[in-house]
């Protein structure tokens, strides 16, 4: 299947994100490939396909990057899928995970590290501090895999030894760990079998101890294990060995002591999983104790982790990559540049599509010198949502939030207090490693040798708490001017928070982080210490920022949950149309091929749930009075099942966003929201926590939820909730169609997350990874092909599917128009000018005009009767547009326009398009101009 580069579709026109796992394999995707092609997708965009832990539902816990995951169908299944894609002139983008791997017995590299310790050939591949500050961990890795304290499990006999196929293992609940070959002599010597063959095996292991060179030791061990496997096949010898292991049984005091001494000699140290945050001596992925950071910046690690990728790209199987968590890498720029060079050498110089998962801060720009095509779209997702929220609702929504919140200040306060808490708990070990690295660096120079460890801790804590972006990107030569400015600006902000005695220390720390190594101090040791400290700093700020913001503050800040989304600033409710245009043009200038997403596998709530909640920003007074009624209705439930005000407010918003448009869809909603609520309470870390769940409070919240959703006749809340959802549903769908059209028409490569071709009212994972009903989608598409696009059946989502299919097919053959083609913001005049987003795309003599309605809640619903609500459609009545018109750009064709979506036609009047002439049946449109 080695397609020539000239025949390959390397740069996508539009992608479809699929989440592969053992219940949705390559063959399952193959069965739907004609549907995907019918939508107009050019590339499937796959979740990680390399071998992950058995049963993984997401693929980011990779254990073997040298094989395609057999649970997904293996390499043969992947090749079948790609062959079918190529037959339809489609391609494949894959998600790769260069930053980390999963621990466990299924990871062969990790098994080798546990077996041989720092003498393993893979010891430097994992980001392990082999000689850290804790003497108990010198030459060892901490294994926080126990569900109870080590001593408790040892006394209970839940840690024991096992012989299996000539290998000895340490067995503890949920884990089987290799025993160091050096200890086989003592254990086998304890077996009283009288077997000369067993003595032969003991002798073979003794030669392991005598071997002076590591490779010789490894070779001797392999031979010794073969001998032992043959010997232990004799039932009598096997029984004798097992009997000998009883001397290490923790069920007797002597056995427990012997087993403990044996365990202390291993290349790992077992401990309670709760100890990880305080003591771990290796870099984790975020705070997950079974995902370990990789040193992919090393040549041997880079080659090993990408060998299969390189082969499949060279053979024409894979066309591009999505880089997971690029901020976790030591040197993102160098990594991407090296990756691109290697990949494009394999495609004979043809461009390879490379995008990275990168969350940008406010006004932060993705570096343009990395050789990357752009982000995976969180920035666009934020901007498209913000322009569809009504910033005029800020004051009233703030007033509502003030009635419920428990924290005295705004979102920034939540983030800063959470970071401080996390540094003392969840990231204490990483914080210790960073401060120790900076202390070692300070002591290596005469000018900073008196900088104390505790002063470093105090100053660095404040820097980290207030750091405004996910990370800086300093290299061995130091930080660039932008990154140095960020560090210094943050220091200026926190200076007055420190005691005067620490302010000089702060300046010294800033110099160590922001400045290049001092002239005259650039000996190899000092350079290594500087790079280690800077790397530790730059690899700590991303997980600290993410956990404090997305995974904690987002679950505490309840002003409007539709703005609590990955990549967003929840305290920024909305942006102007002018600001939206500015963001779009900046992205086009630097990254015209950036991915455009409105839903991901990591989103907190579905794209259409967010758009429905956005309506609350348009009707804040009505929302405020609705909340008051609901709390009164649920007073009895709140007394019986106490739930605090913040959690109650967030629950109501979640129900509004997730509520199905048809009553038949309510069947499993209660259990979905119940699962969301448990996760939300633990992520918030206010009343419960993953590390220490509060079953009583969680039970109260679950009881409250079930009580207010009971279908009893005396429960007035349930019909009130349904009624309110119907009030805002049409306006939410109008927002959704607008968001969809923006994604499909602004510069970039639109991505469609699985299932989002119909309405997506999902909640956070795993809810947003539920199975997709493709049979329904195929039926709706078949019907849509034979009928014009209308809003008649808007509740089914068919109109959304038709908009997507129509515009994706329109994009085909016009790729330049939608990427590098000119983007022209258009002036809107008239009484509803602020209710419209309008822009043009121009390239090669073709001009199209895009119109998107917004902020229309008060325009499309009049009255509150059930009949009126059911009849409401997501459309501003044409007469309401009045004299609203769009001024066309200079040089546009002055004759006719034709709708891409409906086929309707009309005239251009004096370089103007009258909105009422266009948006008669749809709230959005794409017009082709002709002279």
Secondary structure, 3 states (H helix, E strand, C coil): CCCCHHHCCCCCCEEEEECCECCECHHHHHHCHHHHHHHCCCEEEECCCEEECCCCCCCCCEEEEEEECHHHCHHHHHHHHHHHHHHCCCEEEEEECCCEEECCCCCHHHHHHHHHHHHCCCCCCECECCCCCCHHHCCCEEEEEECCCHHHHHHCCCCEEEEECCEEEEEECCEEEECCHHHHHHHHHCCCCCCHHHHHHHHHHHHHHHCCCHHHHHHHHHHHHHHHHHHHCCHHHHHHHHHHHHHHCCCCHHHHHHHHHHHHCCCEEEEEHHHHHHHCCECEECCEEEEEEECCCCHHHHHHHHHHHHHHHHCCCCCEEEECCHHHCCCHHHHHHHHHHHHHHHCCCCCCEEEECCCCCCCCCCCCCCCCCCECCHHHHHHHHHHCCCHHHHHHHHHHHHHHCCCCCCHHHHHHHHHHHHHHCCCHHHHHHHHHHHHHHHHCCHHHCCCCHHHHHHHHHHHHHCCCCCCCCCECCECCHHHHHHHHHHHHHHHHHCCHHHHHHHHHHHHHHHCCCCCCCCCHHHHHHHHHHHHHHHHHHHHHHHHHHCCCHHHCCCCCHHHCCCCCCCCCCCCCHHHHHHHHHHHHHHCCCCEECCCCCCCCECHHHHHHHHHHHCCHHHHHHHHHHHHHHCHHHHHHCCCCHHHHHHHHHHHHHHCCCCHHHHCCHHHHHHHHHHHHHHHHCCCCCCCCCCHHHHHHHHHHHHHHCCCCCCCHHHHHHHHHHHHHHHHHHHHHHHHHHHHHHCCCEEEEECCCCCCCCCECCCHHHCCCCHHHHHHHHHHHHCCCCCCCCHHHCHHHHHHHHHHHHHHCCCHHHHCCCEEEECCEECCCHHHEEEEEEEECCEEEEEEEECCCHHHHCCCCCHHHHHHCCCCCCHHHHCCCEEECCCCCCCCEEEECCCCCEEECECCEEEHHHHCCCCCEEEEEEEC
